[in-house]
Amino acid sequence: MITNEQREKLRGWFAGRLPDDLFDAPAEVIVDREEITVIGRIPEPRLAEDVSAAEREAAVQSRIQEFRERTRDERIAVAREAEHTFRRKVSWGVECGGERVLFTHVAAPVMTRLRQPERQVLDTLIAGGVARSRSDALAWCVRLVQRHSDDWLVELRDSLEHVQRVRAQGPDAEEVADTSTEDTEEG
C-alpha cells in the first residue's frame, strides 16, 4: 500500500521535474506498487465551431499522436530518472478534448485461486463474448467493480492509510521481539 506521504513526494518530484510547458496544467500522478502513471492535459486543436463530430475526433486523435511523437525523448529521460529513483515503471497518458489516452502502461500479472462458482462467472463472460480468456474476464470484473464502487474504494484506501499511520506510531517489531525474549528468560 502506498501512503499519502509517498504519493505526495512522487507528485512533488514530478511537479518539479517535468518541464513547465509540457502540459497545460499540473500532471495527475497515479501510483501503485508496480507503476507510476503520469497524465497531463494538452491543448485542444483549434477548430471552427461548426465542425462535425468526426472532424473534431480526428483532430483530437491527431493532436494526441503529435504530442506523443514530439515529446517521446523528453518523457523517456524523465521516466528513466523516476524509475531509478522510485523503483517503479513510469507510464504516460494525456487528456485532450475530453478524451483520456494512455500511451503505455504496465499489465501486471496477478495470481489468484478461484473456486468453481467464481470460475463459472468468468467462463460465462467468455461464452457471452465479453472476454477472450479468464484473464480478460477477471480484468473486466475488476473494472466493473471499480466503476461502481469508487466511493467505497476511496474510503477503504483512506482507512488503510490511517492503519499504517497508527502502526508507525507503535513500537518497532524488533522491540516487541526483544521484550518477549526477556519475559521468557525471567520466567
Protein Blocks (a to p, Z undefined) as FASTA:
>chain_A
ZZfklmmmmmmmmmmmpcfklpmbdcdddddfkbccdddddddddddfkbcfklmmmmmm
mmmmmmmmmmmmmmmmmmmmmmmmnopacdddddeehiacdfbdcdddddddddfklmmm
mmmmmmnomambfklmmmmmmmmmmmmmmmmmmmmmmmmmmmmmmmmmmccfklmmmmmm
mmmmmZZ
